Amino acid sequence: MAEVTLTEQQKDVVRRYVAAWRRCQPGIRGFASLEDDMEKCCDVLVDGIAIDNRPGRPVISADARDENFYAAIFGNDDDAIPDMAPDDLEQAREYIIRGEGEMPVRKWHMVRRVATKPASFVTHP
């Protein structure tokens, strides 16, 4: 495993990528050791996020667990996440890469109160 030291600015990109992934993608990923992995200078961070600190390259070079989200953000691939509008993808890119604007929120993340129906039950005399 190679050591990769990130600047604070590069770490912020990684943090924003993880935060946006949580808001934009369904599922659960193990990001608990993110800060520890960055401090240890790991070249592959939690849950398969590969990093690269070479100038002129994106700080995140791959995401083994979500190649489509990675392609949408760093590859400008509007088709990688077909149910996300191009404007939302652009908002996510600006937020993650440049730290500009607001973090996007997908509609499926909005909490909806669903009326629960009482279960069928049998009454006894």
C-alpha positions in Angstrom: 0.0 0.0 0.0 1.4 3.3 -1.1 1.3 6.4 1.2 -0.5 9.4 -0.2 -0.4 12.6 1.8 -3.3 15.0 1.1 -3.5 18.7 1.6 -6.4 20.1 3.7 -8.0 21.3 0.5 -7.8 17.8 -1.0 -9.2 16.2 2.2 -12.1 18.6 1.9 -12.9 17.3 -1.6 -12.9 13.8 -0.2 -15.2 14.8 2.7 -17.6 16.5 0.3 -17.6 13.5 -2.0 -18.5 11.2 0.9 -21.2 13.6 2.2 -22.8 14.0 -1.2 -22.7 10.3 -1.8 -24.6 9.8 1.4 -27.2 12.3 0.3 -27.5 11.2 -3.4 -27.1 7.5 -3.4 -29.2 4.7 -1.8 -27.4 2.2 0.4 -25.0 2.1 3.3 -21.2 2.4 3.2 -18.6 2.2 5.9 -17.2 5.7 6.0 -16.5 5.7 9.8 -12.7 5.5 9.4 -12.4 8.2 6.7 -10.5 10.7 8.8 -8.3 8.0 10.3 -7.4 6.6 6.8 -6.6 10.1 5.5 -4.3 10.7 8.6 -2.6 7.4 7.9 -2.0 8.5 4.3 -3.7 5.4 2.8 -3.9 5.3 -1.0 -7.3 3.6 -0.8 -9.6 5.0 1.8 -12.7 3.5 3.4 -14.9 1.5 1.2 -12.8 1.5 -1.9 -12.2 5.3 -2.5 -8.8 5.5 -4.2 -7.0 8.8 -4.0 -4.3 10.6 -5.9 -2.4 13.7 -4.8 -0.6 14.4 -8.1 -1.1 18.0 -9.4 -3.7 18.3 -12.2 -5.6 15.2 -11.4 -8.8 14.7 -9.4 -8.0 13.8 -5.8 -10.3 10.8 -6.0 -9.1 8.6 -8.8 -11.7 5.8 -8.4 -14.5 4.5 -6.3 -14.6 0.7 -6.4 -18.0 0.6 -4.6 -19.8 3.1 -6.8 -18.2 3.6 -10.2 -21.3 5.3 -11.6 -21.3 8.1 -8.9 -17.6 8.6 -9.5 -18.1 8.8 -13.3 -20.9 11.3 -12.9 -18.8 13.6 -10.7 -15.3 13.3 -12.0 -16.0 12.0 -15.5 -18.8 14.5 -16.2 -20.9 11.6 -17.3 -24.5 12.8 -17.2 -25.7 9.3 -18.1 -24.0 7.5 -15.3 -26.9 8.2 -12.9 -29.9 8.3 -15.2 -32.4 9.2 -12.6 -30.5 12.3 -11.5 -31.2 15.5 -13.6 -28.2 17.1 -15.3 -28.7 20.3 -13.3 -28.5 18.2 -10.1 -25.4 16.5 -11.3 -23.8 19.9 -12.1 -24.8 21.1 -8.6 -23.1 18.0 -7.1 -20.0 18.5 -9.2 -19.6 22.2 -8.1 -20.2 21.3 -4.5 -17.8 18.3 -4.4 -15.0 19.6 -6.6 -15.0 23.3 -5.9 -16.8 23.6 -2.6 -19.3 26.0 -4.3 -23.0 26.0 -3.8 -25.1 23.7 -1.7 -24.9 20.0 -1.2 -27.5 18.3 -3.5 -30.3 16.3 -2.0 -32.2 13.7 -4.0 -35.9 13.5 -3.6 -35.9 10.0 -2.3 -34.1 11.3 0.8 -37.0 13.5 1.8 -38.8 12.1 4.8 -42.4 11.2 4.1 -44.9 10.4 6.7 -46.8 7.4 5.7 -50.0 6.6 7.4 -49.8 3.2 8.9 -52.7 0.9 8.4 -53.7 -1.1 11.4 -52.9 -4.8 11.0 -55.8 -7.2 10.6 -56.8 -8.7 13.8 -59.3 -11.1 15.1 -61.5 -10.2 18.0 -62.4 -12.8 20.6 -65.7 -12.8 22.4 
